[in-house]
Amino acid sequence: MGNGKILSIYEPTNDTLYFRTAFEFDYETEVKEYHHVYKVKQTDKQILDYACLKGGATYEGRKRAVIHNTGIQSKVPIPVDPLRNLYIFPTHSPESDANIWIVYHNVDRYIKHPTDKTKSIIIFKNREQLVLDVSYSSIKNQVHNTAYCVSRFGRDGH
């Protein structure tokens, strides 16, 4: 992801595009925003839990609420802070090292990889592209599940 400032704590914002496990000695997570790259000492789960707490609940509480209200059982999208319209979805199981957390409202579109059916491409609103080791149908399902989550938990959802 290139050079970036190392942070002890990171809170996802509406400028965050995605974050993922870094596999580095000095930091745990790589974060990509519209105009910045950060290296964060927190794990991805610590980042999510911190952000969810700032938004009024724990990560586990948000996840349980989504499961209860939507029936989505796996790769559950997280309404991190519905008042700020901040929804994040996983590309893989959150337990997988391959997982990348994507900020839903910064996704412009997603497309099939031109040569590999096992991959897809997310195109963000700033035109940045992220190739994912996930099929198009899987990403399509994740985006649709997150849209349903937004409709249930968003400002106009209840």
C-alpha positions as CSV (number, residue, x, y, z in Angstrom):
1,M,0.0,0.0,0.0
2,G,3.0,2.3,0.0
3,N,4.4,4.6,2.7
4,G,2.2,5.9,5.4
5,K,2.1,7.4,8.8
6,I,2.1,4.9,11.7
7,L,-0.8,5.5,14.2
8,S,-1.6,3.9,17.5
9,I,-5.3,4.3,17.2
10,Y,-7.5,4.7,14.1
11,E,-11.2,5.5,13.8
12,P,-12.7,4.8,10.4
13,T,-14.4,7.8,8.8
14,N,-16.4,8.6,5.7
15,D,-13.0,9.1,4.0
16,T,-11.9,5.5,4.7
17,L,-11.9,3.2,1.6
18,Y,-10.8,-0.1,3.2
19,F,-8.5,-1.6,5.8
20,R,-6.8,-5.0,6.1
21,T,-4.3,-7.0,8.1
22,A,-0.7,-5.9,7.4
23,F,1.5,-8.8,8.3
24,E,4.2,-6.4,9.4
25,F,6.3,-6.2,12.6
26,D,5.7,-2.5,13.4
27,Y,2.0,-2.4,12.8
28,E,-1.0,-4.6,12.5
29,T,-3.3,-3.0,9.9
30,E,-3.1,-1.0,6.7
31,V,-5.7,1.6,6.1
32,K,-6.4,3.3,2.8
33,E,-8.3,6.6,2.8
34,Y,-9.1,8.8,-0.2
35,H,-5.9,10.8,0.2
36,H,-3.9,9.0,2.9
37,V,-2.4,5.6,3.8
38,Y,-2.0,4.8,7.5
39,K,-0.3,2.0,9.3
40,V,-2.0,1.2,12.5
41,K,-0.9,-0.6,15.6
42,Q,-4.4,-1.9,16.3
43,T,-5.7,-5.1,14.7
44,D,-8.7,-4.7,12.3
45,K,-11.0,-6.0,15.0
46,Q,-9.7,-3.5,17.5
47,I,-10.3,-0.7,14.9
48,L,-13.9,-1.9,14.4
49,D,-14.6,-2.3,18.0
50,Y,-13.3,1.1,18.9
51,A,-15.3,2.7,16.1
52,C,-18.5,0.8,17.0
53,L,-18.1,1.9,20.7
54,K,-17.7,5.5,19.5
55,G,-21.0,4.9,17.6
56,G,-22.8,3.6,20.7
57,A,-22.3,-0.2,20.8
58,T,-19.7,-3.0,20.6
59,Y,-18.7,-4.7,17.4
60,E,-20.3,-7.9,18.8
61,G,-23.4,-6.1,19.7
62,R,-23.7,-4.5,16.2
63,K,-23.0,-7.9,14.6
64,R,-25.7,-9.6,16.7
65,A,-28.2,-6.9,15.9
66,V,-27.6,-7.4,12.2
67,I,-28.0,-11.2,12.4
68,H,-31.2,-10.8,14.5
69,N,-32.8,-8.1,12.3
70,T,-31.7,-9.4,8.8
71,G,-31.0,-13.1,9.1
72,I,-27.6,-12.5,7.5
73,Q,-25.4,-15.2,9.1
74,S,-22.0,-15.1,7.5
75,K,-19.7,-12.2,6.5
76,V,-22.0,-9.9,8.4
77,P,-21.9,-6.2,7.4
78,I,-21.4,-3.9,10.3
79,P,-23.4,-0.7,10.9
80,V,-20.4,0.9,12.6
81,D,-22.1,4.3,13.1
82,P,-25.5,4.6,11.4
83,L,-25.8,8.3,12.4
84,R,-22.7,9.0,10.3
85,N,-23.8,6.6,7.6
86,L,-20.7,4.4,8.2
87,Y,-21.3,0.8,7.2
88,I,-18.4,-1.7,6.6
89,F,-18.5,-5.1,5.1
90,P,-15.9,-8.0,5.0
91,T,-14.7,-9.6,1.9
92,H,-14.0,-12.9,3.7
93,S,-14.8,-14.3,7.1
94,P,-13.6,-11.7,9.7
95,E,-11.4,-14.5,11.1
96,S,-9.5,-14.9,7.8
97,D,-6.2,-13.2,7.3
98,A,-7.3,-12.6,3.7
99,N,-10.2,-10.4,4.8
100,I,-10.4,-6.8,3.8
101,W,-13.0,-4.5,5.4
102,I,-14.6,-2.2,2.8
103,V,-16.5,1.0,3.6
104,Y,-19.8,0.6,1.7
105,H,-20.6,4.2,0.8
106,N,-17.3,4.7,-0.9
107,V,-17.8,1.9,-3.4
108,D,-18.8,3.3,-6.8
109,R,-19.2,-0.1,-8.4
110,Y,-17.7,-3.6,-8.6
111,I,-16.9,-5.6,-11.7
112,K,-15.8,-9.1,-12.7
113,H,-12.1,-9.6,-13.1
114,P,-11.4,-9.7,-16.8
115,T,-9.3,-12.9,-16.8
116,D,-9.9,-14.6,-13.4
117,K,-13.3,-15.8,-12.3
118,T,-12.1,-16.2,-8.7
119,K,-11.4,-12.5,-8.5
120,S,-13.3,-9.3,-8.7
121,I,-12.5,-5.6,-8.7
122,I,-14.0,-2.8,-6.5
123,I,-13.9,0.7,-8.0
124,F,-14.2,3.4,-5.4
125,K,-15.8,6.8,-5.9
126,N,-12.3,8.3,-6.3
127,R,-11.7,5.8,-9.2
128,E,-9.1,3.8,-7.2
129,Q,-9.4,0.1,-7.9
130,L,-8.8,-2.8,-5.5
131,V,-8.5,-6.3,-6.9
132,L,-10.0,-8.9,-4.5
133,D,-9.4,-12.6,-4.2
134,V,-13.2,-13.0,-4.1
135,S,-15.6,-13.9,-6.9
136,Y,-17.9,-11.3,-8.4
137,S,-20.9,-13.2,-7.1
138,S,-19.5,-13.1,-3.6
139,I,-18.9,-9.4,-3.7
140,K,-22.3,-8.7,-5.3
141,N,-23.8,-10.6,-2.3
142,Q,-21.8,-8.6,0.2
143,V,-22.8,-5.3,-1.4
144,H,-26.5,-6.4,-1.5
145,N,-26.4,-7.6,2.2
146,T,-24.9,-4.2,3.2
147,A,-27.5,-2.3,1.3
148,Y,-30.2,-4.3,3.2
149,C,-28.4,-3.5,6.4
150,V,-28.4,0.2,5.5
151,S,-32.1,0.0,4.8
152,R,-32.8,-1.6,8.2
153,F,-30.4,0.5,10.4
154,G,-30.1,3.7,8.5
155,R,-31.7,7.0,9.5
156,D,-34.7,6.1,7.4
157,G,-34.7,2.4,8.2
158,H,-36.8,2.3,11.5
